Amino acid sequence: MSGKLLDRRIAAHEKVIALATEMRVMVFSESGEVRRAPQVMISRDAFEDWFTRFTQLSLEGTSWLSTTTKREVNFAQDYLITLHFYLERVPSDQFLGLGEIIRQDFVDLSSSLEKTAFTFFQSGVRKLQPDSLDKWHKYKRTETDRRLGSTLLITNQGAFSQAQNDGQTR
């Protein structure tokens, strides 16, 4: 029985590592100079498809994740929901340029997701039982607000408004 529990915990953490790796895949913009952006920001369709996939995969194994990994996944979801909201009225052809602006956020989020998952493999994998479901699955609101507030997404939210306005004047 303990082998199956361990397999589920390992699989859940491996999914987080796979999602983190996907976040780091970059494309090169053709805006006259070489600038990078997350591949998922090529277009609205690419972002929507990936956002849905991220949500589905991260939810599948949530119960089996360590509490620290679960909190980090939830923070990434908070970030992506905020990004999704900012992109609602932005034309698809503006996504890549905005992706250039927030590229480092994707690198940072993927790194923190990967670190928490690897911490499980370094120490938590020896525990045969999952972390208690009684532990809160998100960071405290003040921590989430502080971290979101320091992202390039939030500090450059004017660029998203400008992209929306540029799309309306066409």
Secondary structure, DSSP 8 states (H G I E B T S, - for coil): -HHHHHHHHHHHHHHHHHHHHHHT-EEEEESSSEEEEEGGGS-HHHHHHHHHHHHHHHHHTGGGS-HHHHHHHHHHHHHHHHHHHHHTTS-GGGHHHHHHHHHHHHHHHHHHHHHHHHHHHHTGGG-SS---TTS-SS--HHHHHHHHHTSHHHHTHHHHHHHHHHHHT-
